Amino acid sequence: MRKAILAAALAAGLGACSAIPEIEPIPGSITYGGQPATKPVKAPVGSVIHHQLNDQYGHPAEETYIIEPDRSLRLVRREQIVDPN
């Protein structure tokens, strides 16, 4: 009985992972208009790349990319940079 409940909870958790909405690139993003012409070759797969830009509202923001096994970049997060002053 416990194994069945655990399996159901695990399946529900994994199903929720695929429901995470994809972040769309905006002008200024590294992947805006497609993947860049040059791919990172020295950084290992799974490495994180940070990129600062102004978001679609003109506010400073930082994007986080992950290097995929095919050496492409996947945009995983964009958040506004808040000035502490």
N, C-alpha and C positions, 0 to 999 in steps of 0.2 A: 504494500500500500504506500509506504513512504517513497519507494522508488518511482512509483507512478506519479505521485504528487511532485517530486523533484524533477522528473522528466517533463511534466507539463509546465512547470515554472520556468525551466531552462528553455523550452521551446518558445514560450511567450516572450522571454527576455531576448532571445535571438531574433524573433520576429520584429520586435521593437527596434532593433538595431538597423534593419533595412528601411525603416520608416523615417529615418533622419533625413530632413530635406537637404538637397544639395545647394551649396552657396554658389550663386552666379557671379562670374567675374564682372567688374565694372571698369569703365575707362580708368587706366592707371594700373590695373591689376597685371601681374606678370602673364597670366593666361588669357587676358582679354583679346578676343579675336583668334583664339586657338593657342596651341602650345608654342613656346618660344622656339626659334630656329635652332638654337644651340641647347643641348641638354646637359645637365650636370653629370659628369662622368667620374669625378673623384670622390664625391660624397656617397656613402653607402646607402643602399635601399632602406627606406624608412626614416632617413634623416629629415630634420625639420628645417625649413627655410622661412625666415621672417622678412616681410617687405612692408615698408611704410609708404603711405600715399594719402591723398585727400579723397574722402568718400564722395558719393554722389550728392551729398549736401554741402560739400566744401569743408567738412571737419576732418582733422587729422585722424587717420586710422592705421591699424596694423593688421596685415593679413598673415596667416600661417599656412604654409604649403608642406606637403609630405611627398618625398620622392617615391614613386611607384616602381615596381620591378622592371617595367619597360622604360624606365628613366624619365617618364613624364611627371608633371607636377599636378598634384590634386589639392585644390583649395579646400581647407577644412575649417577655417575660422576667419572672421573679420570682426574687429571690435574697435570702437572709438577710443582714441587716446585722450584722456581727460587731464587737463592741466591742473595740478594740485594748488595753484595760486589762486 
